[in-house]
Amino acid sequence: MVRDSGPIRPRDLEKQGISRKHLLRLYEEGLLHRPGRGIYVLAEQDDFTEHQTLLETAKQVPDGVVCLLSALRFHNIGTQNPFEVWITLPPRAWRPQVDYPPLRVMRMSGAVLTEGVEEHRVKGVLLRVYSPGKTVADCFKFRNKVGLDVALEALREARRTRKVTMDDLWHYAKIDRVANVMRPYLESLP
């Protein structure tokens, strides 16, 4: 089951009628590895994907949405390679206690939280990631956290590779309330 579905949690087994003790026994025998609290993967797993930490995070924080630098990395925009997984949660949501991978939790609400969410199924795991246009607009919204240079690089690279359209950028800039901030940069693009 772990081989087919990727990272697994004890509650996933309980849904199938399998005891948590069986999972613990497999872990003690060395057949499973526990990269973080409450998440298990195959010990000899050699088919790691470049998004393995995102998959583990999606299993541990199913309500989270991958955002900002992690979303840029997922969409192959720019040169950012964050050591933390950047996720978004609602303002009053419980902050997950995750040992690995390290998380950077951002808080958003309303349309800023819900617009532009794409769902990707990677190795059997549902991965929720903001679209490229929303990610670029978010970089401008949180430019004090990621840096203006990162936001500008994301904008140029996303337009150069045609991962976003001007309409997408304007749409998400208005939702994030950064249209006036982004306007000079958008007008200067070819």
C-alpha positions as CSV (number, residue, x, y, z in Angstrom):
1,M,0.0,0.0,0.0
2,V,2.9,2.4,0.8
3,R,4.5,1.5,-2.5
4,D,1.4,2.5,-4.4
5,S,0.3,5.6,-2.5
6,G,3.6,7.2,-1.5
7,P,3.9,8.7,2.0
8,I,1.3,7.3,4.4
9,R,-0.2,8.2,7.7
10,P,-1.5,5.8,10.4
11,R,-5.1,7.1,9.9
12,D,-4.9,6.2,6.2
13,L,-4.4,2.5,7.3
14,E,-7.2,2.7,9.8
15,K,-9.6,3.6,6.9
16,Q,-8.5,0.3,5.3
17,G,-9.1,-1.6,8.5
18,I,-5.4,-2.1,9.2
19,S,-4.1,-1.6,12.8
20,R,-1.5,1.1,13.6
21,K,0.5,-1.6,15.4
22,H,1.1,-3.2,12.0
23,L,2.6,0.0,10.7
24,L,4.8,0.3,13.8
25,R,6.0,-3.3,13.4
26,L,7.0,-2.5,9.8
27,Y,8.9,0.5,11.0
28,E,10.7,-1.4,13.7
29,E,11.7,-4.1,11.2
30,G,13.3,-1.4,9.0
31,L,10.9,-1.8,6.1
32,L,9.5,1.7,6.6
33,H,11.2,5.0,7.4
34,R,9.7,7.8,9.4
35,P,10.9,11.1,8.0
36,G,8.6,13.1,10.3
37,R,6.0,12.7,13.0
38,G,3.1,10.6,11.8
39,I,4.4,10.0,8.2
40,Y,5.9,6.8,6.9
41,V,7.6,6.0,3.6
42,L,9.4,2.9,2.2
43,A,12.9,2.5,3.6
44,E,14.4,1.4,0.3
45,Q,12.5,3.9,-1.7
46,D,14.6,4.9,-4.6
47,D,11.9,6.6,-6.6
48,F,12.1,9.9,-4.7
49,T,10.7,12.8,-6.7
50,E,12.0,16.3,-6.6
51,H,8.9,17.2,-4.8
52,Q,9.3,14.7,-2.0
53,T,9.2,17.3,0.8
54,L,6.1,18.8,-0.7
55,L,4.4,15.4,-0.8
56,E,5.3,14.7,2.9
57,T,4.0,18.2,3.8
58,A,0.7,17.6,1.9
59,K,0.2,14.4,3.9
60,Q,0.9,16.1,7.2
61,V,-1.0,19.3,6.5
62,P,-3.7,18.4,4.1
63,D,-5.4,21.9,4.4
64,G,-2.2,23.8,3.5
65,V,-1.5,25.2,0.1
66,V,2.0,25.4,-1.2
67,C,2.9,29.0,-1.8
68,L,5.6,31.6,-2.6
69,L,9.1,30.2,-2.9
70,S,8.0,26.5,-2.8
71,A,5.4,27.2,-5.4
72,L,8.0,29.0,-7.6
73,R,10.2,25.8,-7.3
74,F,7.2,23.6,-8.1
75,H,6.5,25.5,-11.3
76,N,10.2,25.9,-12.1
77,I,10.1,29.6,-12.1
78,G,13.3,31.4,-11.2
79,T,16.3,30.2,-9.2
80,Q,14.9,30.0,-5.7
81,N,15.5,26.7,-3.9
82,P,14.0,27.1,-0.4
83,F,15.1,24.9,2.5
84,E,11.7,25.3,4.1
85,V,8.3,24.4,2.6
86,W,6.2,27.5,2.3
87,I,2.5,26.9,3.0
88,T,-0.6,29.0,3.4
89,L,-3.2,28.4,6.1
90,P,-6.3,30.4,7.1
91,P,-5.7,33.0,9.9
92,R,-7.1,31.0,12.8
93,A,-6.1,27.5,11.6
94,W,-4.0,25.3,13.9
95,R,-0.3,25.6,13.3
96,P,0.9,22.1,12.5
97,Q,3.6,20.5,14.7
98,V,5.8,19.1,12.0
99,D,9.4,17.9,12.7
100,Y,10.4,17.5,9.0
101,P,10.3,19.2,6.6
102,P,10.7,22.6,8.1
103,L,7.7,24.8,7.4
104,R,7.2,28.5,6.8
105,V,3.5,29.2,7.5
106,M,1.9,32.2,5.9
107,R,-1.6,33.4,6.8
108,M,-4.2,34.5,4.2
109,S,-7.9,34.8,4.2
110,G,-10.9,35.3,1.8
111,A,-10.2,35.3,-1.9
112,V,-6.5,35.7,-1.3
113,L,-6.5,32.3,0.3
114,T,-8.9,30.5,-2.1
115,E,-8.2,31.9,-5.6
116,G,-5.7,30.3,-7.9
117,V,-5.4,27.0,-6.1
118,E,-4.4,24.1,-8.4
119,E,-4.6,20.5,-7.4
120,H,-1.9,18.1,-8.7
121,R,-1.8,14.4,-8.1
122,V,1.9,13.4,-7.6
123,K,2.6,9.8,-6.8
124,G,-0.9,9.3,-5.5
125,V,-0.8,12.3,-3.1
126,L,-3.0,15.3,-3.7
127,L,-0.8,18.4,-3.8
128,R,-2.5,21.8,-3.6
129,V,-0.3,24.6,-5.1
130,Y,-1.0,28.1,-6.1
131,S,-1.0,28.7,-9.9
132,P,2.0,30.5,-11.4
133,G,0.1,33.8,-11.8
134,K,-1.1,33.8,-8.2
135,T,2.4,32.9,-7.0
136,V,3.9,35.8,-8.8
137,A,1.3,38.2,-7.4
138,D,1.8,36.7,-3.9
139,C,5.6,37.4,-4.2
140,F,4.8,41.1,-4.7
141,K,2.3,41.0,-1.8
142,F,4.9,39.4,0.5
143,R,7.9,41.2,-1.0
144,N,9.1,42.1,2.5
145,K,9.3,38.4,3.3
146,V,10.8,37.0,0.0
147,G,12.5,40.2,-1.3
148,L,11.6,42.4,-4.2
149,D,14.4,40.9,-6.2
150,V,12.8,37.5,-6.0
151,A,9.4,39.0,-7.0
152,L,11.0,40.7,-10.0
153,E,12.9,37.6,-11.0
154,A,9.6,35.5,-10.8
155,L,7.7,38.0,-12.9
156,R,10.4,38.1,-15.6
157,E,10.9,34.4,-15.7
158,A,7.2,33.6,-15.7
159,R,6.5,35.9,-18.6
160,R,9.6,34.7,-20.5
161,T,8.6,31.1,-20.2
162,R,4.9,32.0,-21.0
163,K,3.7,30.3,-17.8
164,V,1.5,33.4,-17.1
165,T,-0.5,35.8,-19.1
166,M,-0.9,39.5,-18.5
167,D,-4.6,38.8,-17.8
168,D,-3.7,36.3,-15.1
169,L,-1.2,38.7,-13.5
170,W,-3.7,41.6,-13.4
171,H,-6.4,39.3,-12.1
172,Y,-4.3,38.1,-9.2
173,A,-2.7,41.5,-8.6
174,K,-6.2,42.9,-8.0
175,I,-7.2,40.1,-5.6
176,D,-3.9,40.5,-3.7
177,R,-4.4,44.3,-3.7
178,V,-0.9,44.9,-5.3
179,A,-2.0,46.1,-8.7
180,N,-0.5,49.6,-8.1
181,V,2.8,48.0,-6.9
182,M,3.0,45.7,-9.9
183,R,1.8,48.2,-12.5
184,P,5.2,49.8,-13.3
185,Y,6.9,46.4,-13.6
186,L,4.1,45.0,-15.8
187,E,4.1,48.0,-18.1
188,S,7.9,47.7,-18.6
189,L,7.6,44.0,-19.7
190,P,7.9,43.4,-23.5
